[in-house]
Amino acid sequence: MRRTHRWRWIAGLGVMAVALGGLTLIGLGAAVRPSWGDPAGPVWYYGRLVPIGERLARGVEPKCHDGLGSGILTCYDTNEELAAATGLDLPGVDPVRVQRLRETMPALTSGSAGTASVPVWYYGQLVSIEELIQRGIQPHCHDGRGPGVITCYDTNEELAATTGLDLPGVDRARVEQLRQSGAVVPVGCAYYAVLWEHASYGGRNFVLCYDYNDLRSVHFNDIASSIFIPSGAGVSAYFEHINFGGDRRTFTVSIPDLQVYSFNDRISSARRGD
């Protein structure tokens, strides 16, 4: 009897260990899952920025496109609206309804990305980057949570603390304090460059982890005057026009003044590598 109870006890511990291991794996999976896949991800929905999970919770099956820029989603209730916005001949749509919508809604063009109100996460709130700039805020931003998903702060110290980059001119003691206190959440990504609004790393900036064929989508077109290249990031390329067109420059080290390379306020697309 004692031996039977002992085996039952050992078996019970085994089942518990397996269950705890499964929960641990689930937890780890949740921890490493890219946050840009989170249901809280913002989408444009009839002129409003809303979490896509909110639409799903209400039983809406959103029909979406990313034509306004990398990672910026615009969603509708029907495929007819999606077809009218994108110009695509989608299967199963009502062509008469699509034509009527095309006559009343603006066509989606490459120029639309330049006028899009770019959504960014700013201290837990979803706001447009234009709103921050109009309020006199110089946002310091990164895309480490996913392509086109931008998080912004008021200071470069917060940006350095969250990205782990040793940005020029920051108060390193303040950066370390932010890290130790947990005031910011570290976001690991293979950042390859930081675009700065002014020469000598001044003004607002944008830390790049992903490629951008159109920097209008993140409100940084024809703005960059200096580039900071993190140590070990390797080569990256910058282009005069969208879609990696026009004149280009490639850099492996930081450039405090792009005028030296006749490329000040001319960058419209950027990517890792050459």
C-alpha positions as CSV (number, residue, x, y, z in Angstrom):
1,M,0.0,0.0,0.0
2,R,2.8,2.4,0.9
3,R,4.5,1.6,-2.4
4,T,1.3,2.3,-4.3
5,H,0.8,5.6,-2.5
6,R,4.4,6.5,-3.2
7,W,4.0,5.9,-6.9
8,R,0.7,7.9,-7.0
9,W,2.5,10.7,-5.3
10,I,5.4,10.6,-7.8
11,A,3.0,10.4,-10.7
12,G,1.1,13.4,-9.3
13,L,4.4,15.4,-9.1
14,G,5.1,14.5,-12.7
15,V,1.8,15.7,-14.0
16,M,2.2,18.9,-12.0
17,A,5.7,19.4,-13.5
18,V,4.4,18.9,-17.0
19,A,1.5,21.3,-16.4
20,L,3.8,24.0,-14.9
21,G,6.2,23.5,-17.8
22,G,3.4,24.0,-20.3
23,L,2.3,27.2,-18.5
24,T,5.9,28.4,-18.5
25,L,6.2,27.8,-22.3
26,I,3.0,29.6,-22.9
27,G,4.3,32.5,-20.8
28,L,7.5,32.6,-22.7
29,G,5.7,32.5,-25.9
30,A,3.6,35.5,-24.8
31,A,6.7,37.3,-23.7
32,V,8.5,36.9,-27.0
33,R,5.5,37.4,-29.3
34,P,6.0,40.6,-31.3
35,S,3.8,43.3,-29.7
36,W,2.8,44.6,-33.1
37,G,0.7,41.4,-33.4
38,D,-1.2,42.3,-30.3
39,P,-5.0,42.9,-30.7
40,A,-4.4,46.4,-29.2
41,G,-2.6,47.3,-32.5
42,P,-4.0,50.5,-33.9
43,V,-5.9,50.7,-37.2
44,W,-7.6,53.5,-39.1
45,Y,-11.3,52.8,-39.1
46,Y,-13.6,55.4,-40.7
47,G,-11.4,58.3,-39.7
48,R,-10.7,57.0,-36.2
49,L,-7.7,55.2,-34.7
50,V,-9.0,52.1,-32.8
51,P,-7.5,48.9,-31.6
52,I,-8.2,46.1,-34.1
53,G,-9.1,43.8,-31.2
54,E,-12.0,46.1,-30.4
55,R,-13.4,45.6,-33.9
56,L,-13.0,41.8,-33.6
57,A,-14.7,41.8,-30.1
58,R,-17.7,43.5,-31.6
59,G,-18.1,40.9,-34.3
60,V,-16.7,43.0,-37.1
61,E,-14.5,41.2,-39.7
62,P,-12.3,44.1,-40.8
63,K,-11.2,44.3,-44.4
64,C,-7.8,46.1,-44.4
65,H,-4.9,47.4,-46.5
66,D,-1.5,48.9,-45.7
67,G,-1.4,51.3,-48.7
68,L,-0.8,54.4,-46.5
69,G,2.6,53.1,-45.4
70,S,4.5,50.2,-43.9
71,G,2.6,48.9,-40.8
72,I,-0.2,51.5,-41.1
73,L,-3.5,49.7,-41.6
74,T,-6.8,51.1,-42.8
75,C,-9.9,49.0,-42.3
76,Y,-13.5,48.8,-43.6
77,D,-16.6,46.8,-42.9
78,T,-17.0,45.5,-46.5
79,N,-14.9,44.2,-49.4
80,E,-16.6,46.7,-51.7
81,E,-15.1,49.5,-49.7
82,L,-11.7,47.8,-49.7
83,A,-11.9,47.3,-53.5
84,A,-12.9,50.9,-54.0
85,A,-10.1,52.3,-51.8
86,T,-7.4,50.1,-53.3
87,G,-8.6,49.8,-56.9
88,L,-8.3,46.1,-56.8
89,D,-10.8,43.8,-58.6
90,L,-11.5,41.6,-55.6
91,P,-13.5,38.4,-56.0
92,G,-17.1,38.2,-55.0
93,V,-17.7,42.0,-54.7
94,D,-20.7,43.9,-56.0
95,P,-19.2,45.8,-59.0
96,V,-22.0,48.4,-59.0
97,R,-21.5,49.1,-55.3
98,V,-17.7,49.4,-55.8
99,Q,-18.1,51.9,-58.7
100,R,-20.5,54.0,-56.6
101,L,-18.0,54.0,-53.7
102,R,-15.1,54.9,-56.0
103,E,-17.0,58.0,-57.1
104,T,-17.4,59.2,-53.6
105,M,-14.3,58.2,-51.7
106,P,-10.7,59.3,-52.5
107,A,-8.6,56.9,-54.4
108,L,-5.6,55.4,-52.7
109,T,-2.4,56.7,-54.3
110,S,1.2,56.7,-53.3
111,G,0.8,60.4,-52.4
112,S,-1.8,59.5,-49.7
113,A,1.0,58.3,-47.4
114,G,2.3,61.8,-47.2
115,T,-0.9,63.2,-45.8
116,A,-1.7,60.3,-43.5
117,S,-2.0,61.2,-39.8
118,V,0.6,58.8,-38.4
119,P,-0.5,57.0,-35.2
120,V,2.1,56.7,-32.5
121,W,2.2,55.3,-28.9
122,Y,2.9,58.2,-26.5
123,Y,3.0,57.3,-22.8
124,G,0.2,54.8,-23.2
125,Q,-2.0,56.8,-25.5
126,L,-2.5,56.5,-29.2
127,V,-2.1,59.9,-30.8
128,S,-1.1,61.3,-34.2
129,I,2.5,62.4,-34.6
130,E,1.3,65.6,-36.2
131,E,-0.6,66.4,-32.9
132,L,2.6,66.1,-30.9
133,I,4.6,68.3,-33.3
134,Q,1.8,70.9,-33.3
135,R,1.9,70.9,-29.5
136,G,5.6,71.9,-29.7
137,I,6.8,68.4,-28.7
138,Q,9.9,67.0,-30.3
139,P,9.1,63.3,-30.3
140,H,12.0,60.8,-29.9
141,C,10.7,57.6,-31.5
142,H,11.5,54.0,-32.3
143,D,9.8,51.2,-34.4
144,G,11.2,48.3,-32.3
145,R,7.7,46.9,-31.6
146,G,7.1,46.2,-35.3
147,P,7.2,47.8,-38.8
148,G,5.3,51.0,-38.7
149,V,4.3,50.7,-35.0
150,I,6.0,53.7,-33.5
151,T,6.6,54.5,-29.8
152,C,7.6,58.1,-28.9
153,Y,9.0,59.8,-25.8
154,D,9.8,63.4,-24.7
155,T,13.5,62.8,-24.1
156,N,16.5,61.1,-25.7
157,E,17.3,59.5,-22.3
158,E,14.0,57.6,-22.4
159,L,14.6,56.6,-26.0
160,A,18.1,55.4,-25.1
161,A,16.8,53.5,-22.1
162,T,14.1,51.7,-24.0
163,T,16.2,50.8,-27.1
164,G,19.5,50.1,-25.3
165,L,21.4,52.4,-27.7
166,D,24.2,54.7,-26.6
167,L,22.8,57.8,-28.2
168,P,25.0,60.9,-28.6
169,G,24.5,63.7,-26.1
170,V,22.4,61.8,-23.5
171,D,22.7,62.0,-19.8
172,R,24.0,58.5,-19.2
173,A,23.3,58.6,-15.5
174,R,19.7,59.5,-16.2
175,V,19.5,56.7,-18.8
176,E,20.8,54.2,-16.2
177,Q,18.3,55.5,-13.6
178,L,15.4,55.0,-16.0
179,R,16.6,51.4,-16.7
180,Q,17.0,50.5,-13.1
181,S,13.7,52.0,-12.0
182,G,11.7,50.3,-14.7
183,A,10.3,53.6,-15.8
184,V,10.6,52.4,-19.5
185,V,10.2,49.0,-21.0
186,P,13.2,47.8,-22.9
187,V,12.4,46.9,-26.5
188,G,15.0,44.8,-28.2
189,C,15.5,45.0,-31.9
190,A,18.3,45.1,-34.4
191,Y,18.3,48.8,-34.8
192,Y,20.5,49.9,-37.7
193,A,20.3,53.7,-37.7
194,V,18.8,56.8,-36.0
195,L,17.6,59.7,-38.3
196,W,17.9,63.1,-36.7
197,E,16.0,66.2,-37.7
198,H,19.0,68.6,-37.4
199,A,22.8,68.4,-37.8
200,S,24.9,67.3,-34.9
201,Y,22.1,65.0,-33.7
202,G,19.6,67.7,-32.8
203,G,15.8,68.0,-32.9
204,R,13.4,65.0,-33.1
205,N,14.7,61.6,-34.2
206,F,13.6,58.2,-35.3
207,V,15.3,54.9,-34.5
208,L,15.1,52.5,-37.4
209,C,14.9,48.7,-37.0
210,Y,12.9,48.0,-40.2
211,D,13.2,49.1,-43.8
212,Y,11.0,52.0,-45.1
213,N,10.3,52.4,-48.8
214,D,8.4,55.6,-48.0
215,L,9.4,57.7,-45.0
216,R,6.3,59.8,-45.4
217,S,4.5,56.9,-43.7
218,V,6.3,57.8,-40.5
219,H,6.5,61.5,-41.0
220,F,10.2,61.7,-41.6
221,N,10.4,62.4,-45.3
222,D,13.0,65.0,-46.5
223,I,13.8,65.9,-42.8
224,A,17.0,64.1,-41.8
225,S,20.1,66.2,-41.4
226,S,22.3,63.7,-39.5
227,I,22.4,60.0,-39.0
228,F,23.7,58.0,-36.0
229,I,24.9,54.5,-36.8
230,P,24.9,52.2,-33.7
231,S,28.1,50.2,-33.1
232,G,28.1,47.0,-35.1
233,A,25.1,47.9,-37.1
234,G,26.9,47.5,-40.4
235,V,26.0,49.2,-43.7
236,S,22.7,50.9,-44.4
237,A,21.4,52.8,-47.5
238,Y,19.4,56.0,-47.9
239,F,17.6,57.2,-51.0
240,E,16.5,60.4,-52.5
241,H,13.1,59.1,-53.5
242,I,10.5,56.7,-52.2
243,N,10.7,53.0,-53.2
244,F,14.5,53.2,-52.9
245,G,14.8,55.4,-56.0
246,G,16.9,58.3,-57.1
247,D,20.3,59.3,-55.7
248,R,21.6,57.2,-52.8
249,R,24.2,57.2,-50.0
250,T,25.5,54.2,-48.0
251,F,27.0,54.6,-44.6
252,T,28.7,52.4,-42.0
253,V,29.6,55.2,-39.5
254,S,27.6,58.0,-38.0
255,I,27.3,61.2,-40.1
256,P,26.8,64.4,-37.9
257,D,26.0,66.6,-40.9
258,L,24.5,65.2,-44.2
259,Q,25.4,68.5,-46.0
260,V,28.9,67.1,-46.3
261,Y,27.5,64.4,-48.6
262,S,25.0,66.8,-50.3
263,F,22.2,64.8,-48.8
264,N,20.6,67.1,-46.2
265,D,16.8,67.0,-46.1
266,R,16.8,64.6,-49.0
267,I,16.1,61.1,-47.6
268,S,12.8,59.6,-48.6
269,S,13.5,55.9,-48.1
270,A,15.9,53.8,-46.1
271,R,16.9,50.2,-45.6
272,R,19.4,47.9,-43.9
273,G,22.3,46.8,-46.2
274,D,23.3,48.3,-49.4
